Structures are given as structure tokens and as C-alpha cells.
Amino acid sequence: MPKVLEFKLPDLGEGLTEAEIVRWLVEVGEVVAVDQPVVEVETAKAMVEVPCPYGGVVTARFGEEGSELPVGAPLLTVAVGPPQERSRTGGVEDAESSESTESTEPSEGAESSEYSGNVLVGYGTAAATARRRSRVRPAAPAAAAPKAAPAPVRATGPVPVISPLVRRLAREHGLDLRELRGTGPEGLILRADVVSAVQAPARPAEPAAAIVEPAAAHASRPAASVSASADARAFRPAAASTAPAGERVPLKGIRGAVADKLSRSRTEIPDATCWVDADATELMAARAAMNSAGGPKVSVLALLARICTAALARHPELNSTVDLAAREIVRLPEVHLGFAAQTERGLVVPVVRDAHRRNVDSLGAELARLTEAARTGSLTPAELTGGTFTLNNYGVFGVDGSTPIINHPEAAMLGVGRIIAKPWVHEGELAVRQVVQLSLTFDHRVCDGGTAGGFLRHVADCVEQPAVLLRTL
């Protein structure tokens, strides 16, 4: 007799607590193989396919496309059993009727549905079985599966604890979570529920007589009630009753993660910015010479990345982070270089591991690989975390300068504007040169302006005279 096992959204790693269902890859009644991807989800880090560690017949799916689920919430249930036993049941209905609707623990030797292990594509849970997807058809018309039904929810068990991200978001907006109705499994309050409550339009304005109450009415009302009423009115937008609602875009997925990180950066890090104009004519000439010599093409970004690692070797203070709890500056031995990449899904920062050990060709190859992965949405969470310093080439947008926000918890970010022909005094003569503006935003806790200026000046010297880099090769 088949056993119905519940597959829960696994621990996605890197501190992620929830994911949005983008697309279901299987239908109820479909036969799935071990390690077959069953759903595509989007986290705050990347979009990934989640494989199921069980092989069998899908008996239920939990959650509609576009909904958010916390880690540990059920994704689907699978009727697991010998192939001949599954075929005798005649379909999903028989498998469901032979088991209760609650999840069943797997027997000894089977994968457990409670663990948080690495079940993302690329990690694997076991040797995958090469098998085509097939739909189990009912043995008789009377046993046909129902046409369309809402996604089931668990009827038993305690309500899962909401994620720290949801708690913090509610606290920042003064919301009492006990007054919210969750849309997640078993009434779980998701981040989307908090965002909806914050963005909900205020109720129509009350008549003046109802708002301006006599003193006697306030005296008879409990103090807590008066305070809560005043707070609620203060939280409403001033013209919420008359202004048009406008378009509301939920802050979730990558956009939400970026918003949270930038807000935390500006809240926690006392940042400062310095900048300098540099003559990049010699750098562009050196790049042209390297590309004409054959081999892989060298990009400007790869040259700038190599310049960054050279400057960080001289000024390691900027390759660090601040441990607030210990009140210590932690200088990091490896340079994991992040670079900003704009995609259709939003801004992402892929990370080049061990950039300090790479030459220009190696940096260029890894930058190209990660850029293509960002474009296709196939970056893994590991490729989007762990950076120690970020390079931001906003010149691709046709702008000269910016004051970048530090990628928390890093200590600095180098910004690079467009390289453009400008009048420039070169060797005592006015000439047209290729000029770029460089800016460094740094955490003033880890160093003073002298260190930051020294770093930026070394970057500018390498841009103006690429031969300076020969000393570090």
C-alpha cells in the first residue's frame, strides 16, 4: 500500500527564511522521480528549482503561483510505494483514501521529510532516476480527479513561528501581528501580509464631530484605547482619503531584499564618499593592445577588478567588516569581489571568489560567467553572498558620478562612471583625453579619510598609468 509522504520547503541556506512560488513543474496525479525538480521558487537571493527527494505520485500541492511560503512549510505530498502497487491503486484518489491527509514519516531507509538538507538543484539528494514524467490516469471515470480545487492547507499541528524578517518589518511599522490574518499555511503570517497591512489605504475620514470628541468622552475611555486611536490616525497618510490609490508594487523577492539591505546599510554604517577624476586614456590603450595580441578579450571591468585587488593589498582596512556585538573591526584575509549587475529581476551582486589570487584573464572569465548567470536568473545563493568589497560600474548607464550605498556588511564600494572624451591638461598641453570619475564610499568606522584617499589615489594612478600594476604582478 502506498505511503503518503510530505515534502516541505527545504532550508535554502544563507539565512533565507521564505520563498515565492514562481512556477509549478508538476501537476497533481503526475509521477515524479527521485530528485526531479517539482517547483521553481524565487528567494531574496536567486531563482532556483527545488527537486523532490521522493519518487511516486503527486497527491497534493500546497500554495498557488505567486504565493510565499516559509522554510519548513509543506510543498507537496507524494504517494510512495512499489511501482506495481502504485499502478494497482488506479490513481491519486485511491492513494489518498488509503492514507490520512496528514504527513506520514518515511520508514527506515527512506529520506526524511523533516530535515533541512541541501535539496536544491546542483546539490542533489541521491542518484537521480532518469524517467519521463507521466500522468497516472484513473481506472474508472468515477474516480476522476476533481477539476480545480484551492491549494490545501494543513488542518493539524501548531502554527509555524513567523520569520524574524516578518517580525522586524511589523515592528518597524508599528503593527501588532496578533491583529493580522495570515494567508500562509495554517494562518501563518507572511511578509506579504505585513506589506499589505502597511500599504492598505486608510479608512474614509470620520466626520469632524466624531474625531473631535468632548473631554468627558476621553475621560471615560481607557488610556490605552485613546493612545492606540491617536497612533492609528498619525500613521495614515495626510491625504489618503482623497488622493488616488496609484499603483502598488510589493517589496518582495530581490526588490524586497535590496530594500532591506540598503536600509540596514544606511541605518548602521556611518558612510562617507570621496571621488577623483582620472585620465583613463592609457588604460584604454593598454586594453586595446592586450586584445590585439590575441587570446580572450579583456574587458574594462576585468581591468578595474584587478586594480581593486591591488589597491586592497595596500589598504586592507577596506576589506573588512564591523562586529558590533564584540565592538571589533574584522579584517578579512581573502578578497571576494562583488560587482553590481542590473537584470530584469532587479539589482544583484554576484561575487568573484578569491579575486586576489586571479589575474586579469581569470577575473574576466569569472565576471563573464557570473554576468551570464545573472542575466538568465540562474545564480545560486552561494554566488550572491559572502562578498568583502564591491565594484559598481554605473558608467554603463551613461552617468558620470554617484554616491553608492555600501553593500552591508562590507566596508567599502568603488564606483566607476562612464569613460568619456573631455578636455584635459596633459603634459602641460590642453588635449582631448578619455576621462573617468571614480568614487569610493567607505565605512568611517574602519578607517579615516587618509586611508580612503590613499586607496582611491592608488586606483586612479593605476588607471592613469597601467604600468603601476606591474609592481603587484
QUIFENBEL-V661845 format. One record per run of one state. SS is the DSSP state (hx for helix, st for strand, lp for the rest). FROM is the first residue (numbers start at 1). TO is the last residue. Records with the same first field share a line. If there is no record, write none. Layout:
SS->FROM-TO / FROM-TO
//
This chain:
lp->1-2 / 9-17 / 25-29 / 33-35 / 43-46 / 53-55 / 62-67 / 71-73 / 81-82 / 90-91 / 98-119 / 121-133 / 136-140 / 144-163 / 173-176 / 180-184 / 188-190 / 200-207 / 212-214 / 221-222 / 236-252 / 269-270 / 280-280 / 293-299 / 315-315 / 319-319 / 324-327 / 332-336 / 344-345 / 353-354 / 358-359 / 377-380 / 385-388 / 398-411 / 417-419 / 427-428 / 444-448 / 465-465 / 473-473
st->3-8 / 18-24 / 30-32 / 36-42 / 47-52 / 56-61 / 68-70 / 74-80 / 120-120 / 134-135 / 271-279 / 320-323 / 328-331 / 337-343 / 346-352 / 389-393 / 412-416 / 420-426 / 429-443
hx->83-89 / 92-97 / 141-143 / 164-172 / 177-179 / 185-187 / 191-199 / 208-211 / 215-220 / 223-235 / 253-268 / 281-292 / 300-314 / 316-318 / 355-357 / 360-376 / 381-384 / 394-397 / 449-464 / 466-472
//
